[in-house]
Amino acid sequence: MSTTHQTVILSHKGEPLTITTRPTPKPGPNELLIEVHTLAINPVDHFQRDYGVFIKDYPAILGSDVAGIIIETGSSTRSTLKIGTRVTALASTFFTPGNDYGAFQKRVLVKEDFVSVLPNSFSFVEGACFPLAVMTSWNGWIWAGLEPMSTIGSGTSTTTTTSTNEGVFVWGASSSVGTLAVQAAKLMGFKVYATASQQHHEYILGLGATRVFDYQNANVLDQIVSTARSDGVSIRIGYLATGDQQLAVNTLDALRGTDNAKLAIAPIVDSELKVPDGVESAFVSPPQDPDELRERSRSIFVNWLENKLAAKELVSSPHAKVIQDGLESVNGALDELKAGVSCLKIVVEL
Ligand SMILES: NC(=O)c1ccc[n+]([C@@H]2O[C@H](COP(=O)([O-])OP(=O)(O)OC[C@H]3O[C@@H](n4cnc5c(N)ncnc54)[C@H](OP(=O)(O)O)[C@@H]3O)[C@@H](O)[C@H]2O)c1
């Protein structure tokens, strides 16, 4: 194995990423070296390139989502993680600082707690669509109290609600985060009321939503509330993956009756957002404490995602657009996502 590999680096805020070669690191305890076959693009990547958000030191290696093959293991890694194992992983310097850990390179180090075995039934393109969206959807659902950590992954269907009339809503369900929030809530046994553009309604129903509404309809709030009432479904929890935050808050307020309600918000929360008494909202974020983060990532990637992939209870979502020109195409992929996508994950094959 060569001792160097290719990467794309951000030298200065606002500049395009440039291709370079860097030394290939050795995995430490509980770490894996992954040969990256595919990487997926997320909105935070172009915010980092263009505005330098969350970047402390330059040059920086960006990116979060990879799928590939383990080519070296550190000491004491999980017995299922061997050289040659296909995996999907959250490879992000947000969680482990240092350029050895950012996704946009041909070989990347990851902590084993952020890794799930990828069964042969999923392609590397499909595998790269999961990590950040899965972590983000769970961080929101857990904050909202949907799933106690101890029961996230049992290997079989995970159900927290036995009631057939308990629902949640997912706003912006055709986004990357939204599709995973729908799938996770459905697997927990909730009725999922979702919003998306009309052309994606069949797709979102196929992911497990019970009802889908067009967020562009002027009466969407009334439609959701009256449909939930006539269905006999009670909704006290919402997840805003993307879209109009005030409309989502108002919808939850109208749905909750006299009960308290919680709305998890994945994007930066609007400073103008008005949240009425009885509704609690919060920006979705991972635990800050390192031990809690380790416990959270193990629950999500080792217990839940790995089991759900093996059981074929999840599908890769949303639709993938594959770009086959390797690292050279990453800037273009970031520009394409920045221009706006509709029910699409952009995946670069290396
Ligand atoms: N807090 C965190 O830790 C965290 C982590 C990851 C991402 N995020 C944030 O979460 C958000 C979603 O990320 P993503 O990667 O899932 O986004 P994405 O896939 O790029 O979102 C694209 C989708 O947005 C939908 N959309 C656009 N305008 C909408 C509106 N007004 N109402 C409802 N849906 C609308 C479109 O739906 P249609 O095509 O149906 O119109 C499209 O499918 C971003 O703001 C991202 O920065 C936060």
The ligand as a Tripos MOL2 file, in Angstrom:
@<TRIPOS>MOLECULE
LIG
   48    52     1     0     0
SMALL
NO_CHARGES

@<TRIPOS>ATOM
      1 N1        -28.3970   20.2160   12.8990 N.am      1 LIG1
      2 C1        -27.6110   19.3300   12.2970 C.2       1 LIG1
      3 O1        -26.8210   18.6110   12.9320 O.2       1 LIG1
      4 C2        -27.7230   19.1610   10.8050 C.ar      1 LIG1
      5 C3        -27.0850   18.0990   10.1550 C.ar      1 LIG1
      6 C4        -27.2890   17.9430    8.7870 C.ar      1 LIG1
      7 C5        -28.0690   18.8500    8.1010 C.ar      1 LIG1
      8 N2        -28.6000   19.8970    8.7690 N.ar      1 LIG1
      9 C6        -29.4420   20.8900    8.0720 C.3       1 LIG1
     10 O2        -30.6710   20.2390    7.7940 O.3       1 LIG1
     11 C7        -31.2480   20.8190    6.6340 C.3       1 LIG1
     12 C8        -31.6220   19.7150    5.6740 C.3       1 LIG1
     13 O3        -30.4440   19.1370    5.1430 O.3       1 LIG1
     14 P1        -30.5680   18.0880    3.9580 P.3       1 LIG1
     15 O4        -29.2240   17.6530    3.5720 O.co2     1 LIG1
     16 O5        -31.5750   17.0830    4.3450 O.co2     1 LIG1
     17 O6        -31.1880   19.0600    2.8290 O.3       1 LIG1
     18 P2        -31.4870   18.7470    1.2930 P.3       1 LIG1
     19 O7        -31.6610   17.2880    1.0670 O.co2     1 LIG1
     20 O8        -30.4830   19.4560    0.4580 O.co2     1 LIG1
     21 O9        -32.8980   19.4990    1.1300 O.3       1 LIG1
     22 C9        -33.4860   19.5500   -0.1300 C.3       1 LIG1
     23 C10       -34.9780   19.4430    0.0450 C.3       1 LIG1
     24 O10       -35.4590   20.6290    0.6530 O.3       1 LIG1
     25 C11       -36.8460   20.6380    0.4120 C.3       1 LIG1
     26 N3        -37.4000   21.9730    0.5960 N.ar      1 LIG1
     27 C12       -36.9650   23.1290    0.0590 C.ar      1 LIG1
     28 N4        -37.7670   24.1420    0.4690 N.ar      1 LIG1
     29 C13       -38.7080   23.6060    1.2880 C.ar      1 LIG1
     30 C14       -39.8080   24.1510    2.0190 C.ar      1 LIG1
     31 N5        -40.0900   25.4620    2.0130 N.pl3     1 LIG1
     32 N6        -40.5530   23.3070    2.7560 N.ar      1 LIG1
     33 C15       -40.2780   21.9900    2.7940 C.ar      1 LIG1
     34 N7        -39.2610   21.4050    2.1070 N.ar      1 LIG1
     35 C16       -38.4730   22.2260    1.3720 C.ar      1 LIG1
     36 C17       -36.9740   20.2020   -1.0330 C.3       1 LIG1
     37 O11       -38.2090   19.5390   -1.0640 O.3       1 LIG1
     38 P3        -39.1340   19.3870   -2.3770 P.3       1 LIG1
     39 O12       -38.2270   18.9170   -3.4700 O.co2     1 LIG1
     40 O13       -40.1470   18.3820   -1.9600 O.co2     1 LIG1
     41 O14       -39.7060   20.7470   -2.6530 O.co2     1 LIG1
     42 C18       -35.7560   19.2780   -1.2340 C.3       1 LIG1
     43 O15       -36.0920   17.9240   -1.4110 O.3       1 LIG1
     44 C19       -30.2060   21.8020    6.0860 C.3       1 LIG1
     45 O16       -30.5220   23.0970    6.5200 O.3       1 LIG1
     46 C20       -28.9220   21.3410    6.7330 C.3       1 LIG1
     47 O17       -27.9600   22.3670    6.8370 O.3       1 LIG1
     48 C21       -28.4660   20.0680   10.0990 C.ar      1 LIG1
@<TRIPOS>BOND
     1     1     2 1
     2     2     3 2
     3     2     4 1
     4     4     5 ar
     5     4    48 ar
     6     5     6 ar
     7     6     7 ar
     8     7     8 ar
     9     8     9 1
    10     8    48 ar
    11     9    10 1
    12     9    46 1
    13    10    11 1
    14    11    12 1
    15    11    44 1
    16    12    13 1
    17    13    14 1
    18    14    15 2
    19    14    16 1
    20    14    17 1
    21    17    18 1
    22    18    19 2
    23    18    20 1
    24    18    21 1
    25    21    22 1
    26    22    23 1
    27    23    24 1
    28    23    42 1
    29    24    25 1
    30    25    26 1
    31    25    36 1
    32    26    27 ar
    33    26    35 ar
    34    27    28 ar
    35    28    29 ar
    36    29    30 ar
    37    29    35 ar
    38    30    31 1
    39    30    32 ar
    40    32    33 ar
    41    33    34 ar
    42    34    35 ar
    43    36    37 1
    44    36    42 1
    45    37    38 1
    46    38    39 2
    47    38    40 1
    48    38    41 1
    49    42    43 1
    50    44    45 1
    51    44    46 1
    52    46    47 1
@<TRIPOS>SUBSTRUCTURE
     1 LIG1         1 GROUP 0 **** ****
